[in-house]
Amino acid sequence: MESDMDVKQLNENLAVTGQVRPEDIEAVKAAGFRSLVCNRPDGEEADQPEWSEVAAAAEDAGLETRFIPIASADDIAASKDEFATALEEMPGPVLAFCRTGNRSGMVYQASQG
């Protein structure tokens, strides 16, 4: 990818990364991703773009989007089924993101159990 995102491939259909910004969307699309899942709640950090801004850029680029915010370990358990459903329904490959990619990876692992 042309941006500074650190993308980790979890399987053939899913990769995770840290914060995606609207200006990263062209690189996301160029890397072949067809869908984007945000696991980061709005307002965690002052310089973080709102999900609505990222989603608008992604949708303008033809990507499907979902917002499944995870703020805590409790949210991982509560969101695992929604995340699994998103992966089943969305065209792949899918890129999921949060602040560092860790929560996205954790909710994916939980969704597999």
MDTraj code that builds the backbone (N, CA, C; nanometers):
import mdtraj as md
import numpy as np

residues = "MET GLU SER ASP MET ASP VAL LYS GLN LEU ASN GLU ASN LEU ALA VAL THR GLY GLN VAL ARG PRO GLU ASP ILE GLU ALA VAL LYS ALA ALA GLY PHE ARG SER LEU VAL CYS ASN ARG PRO ASP GLY GLU GLU ALA ASP GLN PRO GLU TRP SER GLU VAL ALA ALA ALA ALA GLU ASP ALA GLY LEU GLU THR ARG PHE ILE PRO ILE ALA SER ALA ASP ASP ILE ALA ALA SER LYS ASP GLU PHE ALA THR ALA LEU GLU GLU MET PRO GLY PRO VAL LEU ALA PHE CYS ARG THR GLY ASN ARG SER GLY MET VAL TYR GLN ALA SER GLN GLY".split()
xyz = np.array([
    [0.0835, -0.1184, 0.0000],
    [0.0000, 0.0000, 0.0000],
    [0.0877, 0.1244, 0.0000],
    [0.0339, 0.2286, -0.0551],
    [0.1101, 0.3518, -0.0688],
    [0.1124, 0.4373, 0.0582],
    [0.0342, 0.3983, 0.1602],
    [0.0298, 0.4787, 0.2815],
    [0.1195, 0.4172, 0.3882],
    [0.1160, 0.4764, 0.5081],
    [0.1991, 0.4250, 0.6164],
    [0.1241, 0.3240, 0.7033],
    [0.0120, 0.2744, 0.6561],
    [-0.0643, 0.1759, 0.7319],
    [0.0117, 0.0442, 0.7386],
    [0.0082, -0.0172, 0.8565],
    [0.0709, -0.1467, 0.8794],
    [-0.0381, -0.2527, 0.8709],
    [-0.0537, -0.3131, 0.7536],
    [-0.1608, -0.4085, 0.7290],
    [-0.1117, -0.5493, 0.7613],
    [-0.1909, -0.6198, 0.8434],
    [-0.1606, -0.7592, 0.8796],
    [-0.2698, -0.8489, 0.8229],
    [-0.2297, -0.9416, 0.7372],
    [-0.3239, -1.0340, 0.6747],
    [-0.3571, -1.1454, 0.7743],
    [-0.4859, -1.1647, 0.8076],
    [-0.5266, -1.2697, 0.9016],
    [-0.5709, -1.3967, 0.8305],
    [-0.6322, -1.3815, 0.7150],
    [-0.6652, -1.4949, 0.6292],
    [-0.6821, -1.4415, 0.4874],
    [-0.7276, -1.5269, 0.3950],
    [-0.7359, -1.4826, 0.2554],
    [-0.8400, -1.3739, 0.2344],
    [-0.9330, -1.3566, 0.3291],
    [-1.0416, -1.2610, 0.3114],
    [-1.0353, -1.1419, 0.4069],
    [-0.9442, -1.1440, 0.5052],
    [-0.9438, -1.0399, 0.6080],
    [-0.8028, -0.9962, 0.6441],
    [-0.7866, -0.8638, 0.6508],
    [-0.6644, -0.8038, 0.7027],
    [-0.7060, -0.6978, 0.8036],
    [-0.6141, -0.6660, 0.8957],
    [-0.6408, -0.5624, 0.9959],
    [-0.5289, -0.4591, 0.9914],
    [-0.5629, -0.3380, 1.0367],
    [-0.4662, -0.2294, 1.0389],
    [-0.5076, -0.1273, 1.1444],
    [-0.4211, -0.0301, 1.1653],
    [-0.4533, 0.0812, 1.2531],
    [-0.5424, 0.1810, 1.1810],
    [-0.5613, 0.2951, 1.2422],
    [-0.6539, 0.3977, 1.1939],
    [-0.6423, 0.4217, 1.0434],
    [-0.7551, 0.4147, 0.9761],
    [-0.7654, 0.4504, 0.8352],
    [-0.8249, 0.5908, 0.8290],
    [-0.7643, 0.6743, 0.7491],
    [-0.8113, 0.8122, 0.7317],
    [-0.8735, 0.8255, 0.5927],
    [-0.9565, 0.9265, 0.5728],
    [-1.0175, 0.9425, 0.4401],
    [-0.9151, 0.9453, 0.3273],
    [-0.8004, 1.0069, 0.3528],
    [-0.6983, 1.0155, 0.2478],
    [-0.6291, 0.8821, 0.2191],
    [-0.6532, 0.7801, 0.3038],
    [-0.5961, 0.6461, 0.2832],
    [-0.6819, 0.5592, 0.1919],
    [-0.8038, 0.6014, 0.1647],
    [-0.8999, 0.5141, 0.0968],
    [-0.8538, 0.4728, -0.0424],
    [-0.7936, 0.5625, -0.1172],
    [-0.7463, 0.5234, -0.2509],
    [-0.6420, 0.4121, -0.2416],
    [-0.5540, 0.4187, -0.1412],
    [-0.4541, 0.3130, -0.1224],
    [-0.5208, 0.1828, -0.0791],
    [-0.6243, 0.1929, 0.0040],
    [-0.6994, 0.0737, 0.0466],
    [-0.7608, 0.0060, -0.0759],
    [-0.8249, 0.0861, -0.1601],
    [-0.8872, 0.0311, -0.2809],
    [-0.7813, -0.0244, -0.3768],
    [-0.6712, 0.0476, -0.3933],
    [-0.5649, 0.0028, -0.4833],
    [-0.5034, -0.1292, -0.4364],
    [-0.5077, -0.1538, -0.3051],
    [-0.4544, -0.2792, -0.2509],
    [-0.5509, -0.3958, -0.2723],
    [-0.6686, -0.3664, -0.3272],
    [-0.7619, -0.4726, -0.3621],
    [-0.8751, -0.4960, -0.2631],
    [-0.8799, -0.4187, -0.1558],
    [-0.9881, -0.4378, -0.0592],
    [-1.1192, -0.3891, -0.1185],
    [-1.2266, -0.4633, -0.0876],
    [-1.3597, -0.4289, -0.1386],
    [-1.4531, -0.3824, -0.0283],
    [-1.4129, -0.4052, 0.0979],
    [-1.4956, -0.3666, 0.2119],
    [-1.4084, -0.3160, 0.3253],
    [-1.4686, -0.2295, 0.4103],
    [-1.3977, -0.1678, 0.5218],
    [-1.4848, -0.1749, 0.6467],
    [-1.4273, -0.2291, 0.7560],
    [-1.4970, -0.2372, 0.8844],
    [-1.4211, -0.1525, 0.9852],
    [-1.4933, -0.0614, 1.0509],
    [-1.4333, 0.0209, 1.1557],
    [-1.4698, -0.0369, 1.2916],
    [-1.3687, -0.0729, 1.3702],
    [-1.3887, -0.1224, 1.5063],
    [-1.3492, -0.0188, 1.6107],
    [-1.3247, 0.1043, 1.5678],
    [-1.2816, 0.2090, 1.6605],
    [-1.3964, 0.3065, 1.6881],
    [-1.4338, 0.3215, 1.8154],
    [-1.5381, 0.4203, 1.8466],
    [-1.4922, 0.5608, 1.8106],
    [-1.5861, 0.6440, 1.7670],
    [-1.5549, 0.7850, 1.7436],
    [-1.5127, 0.8502, 1.8747],
    [-1.4226, 0.9482, 1.8653],
    [-1.3866, 1.0289, 1.9805],
    [-1.2840, 0.9717, 2.0758],
    [-1.2135, 0.8663, 2.0372],
    [-1.1092, 0.8122, 2.1260],
    [-0.9918, 0.9086, 2.1398],
    [-0.9558, 0.9746, 2.0322],
    [-0.8451, 1.0711, 2.0330],
    [-0.8878, 1.1954, 1.9563],
    [-0.8310, 1.3083, 1.9937],
    [-0.8704, 1.4363, 1.9341],
    [-0.8422, 1.4430, 1.7841],
    [-0.7335, 1.3811, 1.7385],
    [-0.6965, 1.3912, 1.5968],
    [-0.7538, 1.2786, 1.5112],
    [-0.8384, 1.1979, 1.5682],
    [-0.8967, 1.0850, 1.4972],
    [-1.0113, 1.1324, 1.4074],
    [-1.0122, 1.0915, 1.2806],
    [-1.1254, 1.1307, 1.1958],
    [-1.2533, 1.0598, 1.2403],
    [-1.3662, 1.1261, 1.2235],
    [-1.4949, 1.0632, 1.2531],
    [-1.5191, 0.9503, 1.1531],
    [-1.5873, 0.8445, 1.1997],
    [-1.6193, 0.7331, 1.1106],
    [-1.6975, 0.7824, 0.9888],
    [-1.7878, 0.8771, 1.0074],
    [-1.8687, 0.9244, 0.8952],
    [-1.7812, 0.9795, 0.7819],
    [-1.6682, 1.0434, 0.8168],
    [-1.5769, 1.0965, 0.7152],
    [-1.5077, 0.9837, 0.6391],
    [-1.4612, 0.8836, 0.7133],
    [-1.3926, 0.7687, 0.6516],
    [-1.4923, 0.6906, 0.5664],
    [-1.6125, 0.6676, 0.6207],
    [-1.7142, 0.5910, 0.5485],
    [-1.7543, 0.6609, 0.4194],
    [-1.7699, 0.7923, 0.4235],
    [-1.8076, 0.8658, 0.3029],
    [-1.7019, 0.8504, 0.1942],
    [-1.5752, 0.8616, 0.2319],
    [-1.4668, 0.8451, 0.1342],
    [-1.4655, 0.7025, 0.0795],
    [-1.4846, 0.6049, 0.1677],
    [-1.4836, 0.4639, 0.1259],
    [-1.6003, 0.4341, 0.0317],
    [-1.7187, 0.4823, 0.0690],
    [-1.8356, 0.4568, -0.0153],
    [-1.8232, 0.5272, -0.1498],
    [-1.7649, 0.6481, -0.1505],
    [-1.7400, 0.7190, -0.2767],
    [-1.6464, 0.6396, -0.3671],
    [-1.5563, 0.5627, -0.3054],
    [-1.4612, 0.4811, -0.3813],
    [-1.5187, 0.3439, -0.4172],
    [-1.6434, 0.3181, -0.3769],
    [-1.7078, 0.1923, -0.4126],
    [-1.6880, 0.0803, -0.3125],
    [-1.6389, 0.1124, -0.1936],
    [-1.6203, 0.0102, -0.0911],
    [-1.7458, -0.0022, -0.0061],
    [-1.7754, -0.1239, 0.0376],
    [-1.8831, -0.1442, 0.1336],
    [-1.8262, -0.1172, 0.2728],
    [-1.9079, -0.0623, 0.3629],
    [-1.8580, -0.0263, 0.4955],
    [-1.9504, -0.0769, 0.6062],
    [-1.8914, -0.1002, 0.7242],
    [-1.9659, -0.1314, 0.8464],
    [-1.8963, -0.0636, 0.9632],
    [-1.9762, -0.0221, 1.0606],
    [-1.9259, 0.0399, 1.1835],
    [-1.9627, -0.0513, 1.2990],
    [-1.8609, -0.1170, 1.3571],
    [-1.8789, -0.2082, 1.4700],
    [-1.7797, -0.1647, 1.5777],
    [-1.8108, -0.0560, 1.6515],
    [-1.7143, -0.0002, 1.7468],
    [-1.6905, -0.0917, 1.8672],
    [-1.5632, -0.1008, 1.9055],
    [-1.5211, -0.1832, 2.0191],
    [-1.4358, -0.0973, 2.1105],
    [-1.4875, -0.0685, 2.2296],
    [-1.4145, 0.0149, 2.3251],
    [-1.3488, -0.0669, 2.4357],
    [-1.3941, -0.1915, 2.4567],
    [-1.3436, -0.2706, 2.5690],
    [-1.3513, -0.4190, 2.5374],
    [-1.2958, -0.4995, 2.6266],
    [-1.3026, -0.6450, 2.6112],
    [-1.4478, -0.6929, 2.6104],
    [-1.5343, -0.6281, 2.6888],
    [-1.6765, -0.6645, 2.6890],
    [-1.7380, -0.6440, 2.5509],
    [-1.6955, -0.5386, 2.4824],
    [-1.7470, -0.5118, 2.3484],
    [-1.7037, -0.6194, 2.2493],
    [-1.5868, -0.6782, 2.2704],
    [-1.5402, -0.7849, 2.1813],
    [-1.6378, -0.9015, 2.1875],
    [-1.6719, -0.9456, 2.3077],
    [-1.7666, -1.0558, 2.3230],
    [-1.9030, -1.0197, 2.2664],
    [-1.9481, -0.8973, 2.2904],
    [-2.0802, -0.8539, 2.2452],
    [-2.0866, -0.8347, 2.0939],
    [-1.9728, -0.8085, 2.0296],
    [-1.9699, -0.7751, 1.8871],
    [-1.9246, -0.8886, 1.7967],
    [-1.8833, -1.0001, 1.8545],
    [-1.8233, -1.1059, 1.7724],
    [-1.9197, -1.1621, 1.6681],
    [-2.0478, -1.1764, 1.7029],
    [-2.1440, -1.2290, 1.6059],
    [-2.1706, -1.1282, 1.4941],
    [-2.1806, -0.9996, 1.5298],
    [-2.2009, -0.8959, 1.4289],
    [-2.0814, -0.8901, 1.3335],
    [-1.9598, -0.9065, 1.3890],
    [-1.8392, -0.9054, 1.3062],
    [-1.8395, -1.0256, 1.2117],
    [-1.8737, -1.1439, 1.2642],
    [-1.8784, -1.2647, 1.1801],
    [-1.9797, -1.2479, 1.0676],
    [-2.0958, -1.1897, 1.0994],
    [-2.1982, -1.1661, 0.9979],
    [-2.1480, -1.0695, 0.8916],
    [-2.0796, -0.9638, 0.9345],
    [-2.0246, -0.8674, 0.8389],
    [-1.9286, -0.9365, 0.7431],
    [-1.8426, -1.0224, 0.7958],
    [-1.7467, -1.0921, 0.7094],
    [-1.8175, -1.1842, 0.6107],
    [-1.9286, -1.2440, 0.6528],
    [-2.0050, -1.3314, 0.5629],
    [-2.0759, -1.2512, 0.4546],
    [-2.1281, -1.1341, 0.4906],
    [-2.2118, -1.0571, 0.3987],
    [-2.1358, -0.9628, 0.3062],
    [-2.0224, -0.9113, 0.3509],
    [-1.9503, -0.8099, 0.2742],
    [-1.8614, -0.8734, 0.1680],
    [-1.8461, -0.8067, 0.0539],
    [-1.7527, -0.8598, -0.0463],
    [-1.6087, -0.8517, 0.0043],
    [-1.5331, -0.9558, -0.0194],
    [-1.3942, -0.9569, 0.0245],
    [-1.3011, -0.9246, -0.0901],
    [-1.1784, -0.8990, -0.0543],
    [-1.1246, -0.8989, 0.0815],
    [-1.1692, -0.7767, 0.1636],
    [-1.1708, -0.7980, 0.2959],
    [-1.2154, -0.6978, 0.3917],
    [-1.0952, -0.6446, 0.4695],
    [-1.0926, -0.5142, 0.4918],
    [-0.9935, -0.4514, 0.5792],
    [-1.0678, -0.3999, 0.7017],
    [-1.0286, -0.4479, 0.8201],
    [-1.0873, -0.4001, 0.9459],
    [-0.9825, -0.3169, 1.0180],
    [-1.0288, -0.2101, 1.0851],
    [-0.9323, -0.1248, 1.1541],
    [-0.9849, -0.0755, 1.2876],
    [-0.8890, -0.0400, 1.3737],
    [-0.9139, 0.0299, 1.4999],
    [-0.7923, 0.1212, 1.5200],
    [-0.7541, 0.1503, 1.6415],
    [-0.6394, 0.2397, 1.6590],
    [-0.5101, 0.1744, 1.6108],
    [-0.4887, 0.0482, 1.6501],
    [-0.3652, -0.0212, 1.6126],
    [-0.3880, -0.1478, 1.5299],
    [-0.5112, -0.1933, 1.5230],
    [-0.5428, -0.3206, 1.4571],
    [-0.5643, -0.4332, 1.5557],
    [-0.5249, -0.4145, 1.6819],
    [-0.5356, -0.5215, 1.7812],
    [-0.6798, -0.5604, 1.8112],
    [-0.7654, -0.4634, 1.8354],
    [-0.9063, -0.4961, 1.8655],
    [-0.9727, -0.5653, 1.7475],
    [-0.9403, -0.5210, 1.6269],
    [-0.9975, -0.5858, 1.5081],
    [-0.9536, -0.7314, 1.5024],
    [-0.8282, -0.7576, 1.5317],
    [-0.7790, -0.8954, 1.5342],
    [-0.8434, -0.9764, 1.6447],
    [-0.8648, -0.9156, 1.7604],
    [-0.9246, -0.9851, 1.8730],
    [-1.0710, -1.0192, 1.8463],
    [-1.1472, -0.9285, 1.7876],
    [-1.2870, -0.9581, 1.7584],
    [-1.2965, -1.0634, 1.6479],
    [-1.2029, -1.0633, 1.5556],
    [-1.2008, -1.1702, 1.4543],
    [-1.1761, -1.3050, 1.5214],
    [-1.0763, -1.3121, 1.6083],
    [-1.0485, -1.4392, 1.6778],
    [-1.1699, -1.4851, 1.7568],
    [-1.2348, -1.3926, 1.8269],
    [-1.3542, -1.4274, 1.9054],
    [-1.4664, -1.4770, 1.8147],
    [-1.4772, -1.4198, 1.6957],
    [-1.5860, -1.4574, 1.6041],
    [-1.5653, -1.5963, 1.5468],
    [-1.4455, -1.6492, 1.5579],
    [-1.4145, -1.7810, 1.5016],
    [-1.4410, -1.8948, 1.5987],
    [-1.4710, -1.8592, 1.7264],
    [-1.4837, -1.9621, 1.8301],
    [-1.6155, -2.0264, 1.8442],
])
top = md.Topology()
chain = top.add_chain()
for i, resn in enumerate(residues, 1):
    res = top.add_residue(resn, chain, resSeq=i)
    for name in ("N", "CA", "C"):
        top.add_atom(name, md.element.get_by_symbol(name[0]), res)
traj = md.Trajectory(xyz[None], top)
